[in-house]
Amino acid sequence: MSWKQIDGYLQLLDIGSESELWGVDDYQVFKWNIKSWLHAKGVLASSIAVGADNSIWCTTKDHKIYRLVGGVDGKWMRVEGFLKQIAVGDENNIWGINSKDEVYYRRDNIWIKAPGNLSQVSVSADGTCWGVNANHEIFRWNGEGWDSIDGSLIQIKVASIHHVIGINHKHEIFLWENGGWKRIEGGLLKYVSISPEGNIWGINENDEICYLEMGNVPFMDHLVRPLLHFLTFPDTLPIKQEATRHKEDKQHKQVVLDTIRKGVYVENIYKLDLPRKREQQGQQINKNSNDIYAKNAKKSSIYNLVFALYDKRKSIIVGNEPLNLNSDDDTITLL
């Protein structure tokens, strides 16, 4: 194993799934898209958090809380409350620290105060929550309070019960394994994160972005394989096969459009999951429902279309020309 670097410079970063790497440079928020950084404009962030479900939250210099809706080209939505640091495991596991080092977690859209004081907190999608205080002491949440853990760290990051990592005041990196801290040799980081797959990400003293592949699947495989899945090369397909693919694509898009018209939450037309138990915009989606939930949208044009359909608009401007949203054929051209 050896440390690798990607282009760019950051002061903060966080990673959800391996295809969702986000960071902050000079209070500006950016997302990595394989070869460059995309700017998510609209806020001046002092902390950034990425959930395993790829939900993006941040806090600002004046401790306001925002949640990003619509991907990198979307809109930052204000969330009530004030925090200096926020941590997101997924939409059901959100914790934060205020200016007094008081700890809060979110339930049913309400901030609930937890006991104790911490300077930094981290939570994963499975509910595992760790934190450190101003004295660099380490704590783990037990559901009612904090258990003290041996060691001394200035920052900690949790991706699951099996993936906990931190750095000490010397910028040395430690991984929690078998009830103890294991030193990760070969690098020093001033900020660290870890993916649900177990790969380590961080920023060194020069603001350079480094990663160490510890999981079963290399980082680049996570990024490239989904792209290859959605790319097609018509010139290389037999005519009959291409015609079948086109028909299937149109049928797929029609299902997406019908789903949106019903008012069901859809974020990504490229990946439709089977119905599953989930709360989304107050709507229960389960195996007995015909509702379809999809996540992780990539194109701002898709979001503009989806929002227009949810708002029951009759048209949308595309390339300075109005597009009739009452026509399925015209609307499908955007999907």
Sequence and secondary structure as in RCSB ss.txt:
>XXXX:A:sequence
MSWKQIDGYLQLLDIGSESELWGVDDYQVFKWNIKSWLHAKGVLASSIAVGADNSIWCTTKDHKIYRLVGGVDGK
WMRVEGFLKQIAVGDENNIWGINSKDEVYYRRDNIWIKAPGNLSQVSVSADGTCWGVNANHEIFRWNGEGWDSID
GSLIQIKVASIHHVIGINHKHEIFLWENGGWKRIEGGLLKYVSISPEGNIWGINENDEICYLEMGNVPFMDHLVR
PLLHFLTFPDTLPIKQEATRHKEDKQHKQVVLDTIRKGVYVENIYKLDLPRKREQQGQQINKNSNDIYAKNAKKS
SIYNLVFALYDKRKSIIVGNEPLNLNSDDDTITLL
>XXXX:A:secstr
   EEEEEE SEEEESSTT EEEEETTEEEEE SSSEEEE S  EEEEEE TT  EEEEETT EEEEEESGGGSE
EEEEEEE SEEEEEETTEEEEE TT EEEEEETTEEEEEEEE SEEEE TTS EEEE TT  EEEE SSSEEEES
S  SEEEEEETTEEEEE TT  EEEEETTEEEEETT   SEEEE TT  EEEE TTSEEEEE  SSS HHHHHHH
HHHHH   GGGS HHHHHHHHHHHHHHHHHHHHHHHTT  BS TT B    SEEETTEEE TT     B     H
HHHHHHHHHHTT SEEEETTEEEETT HHHHHTT 
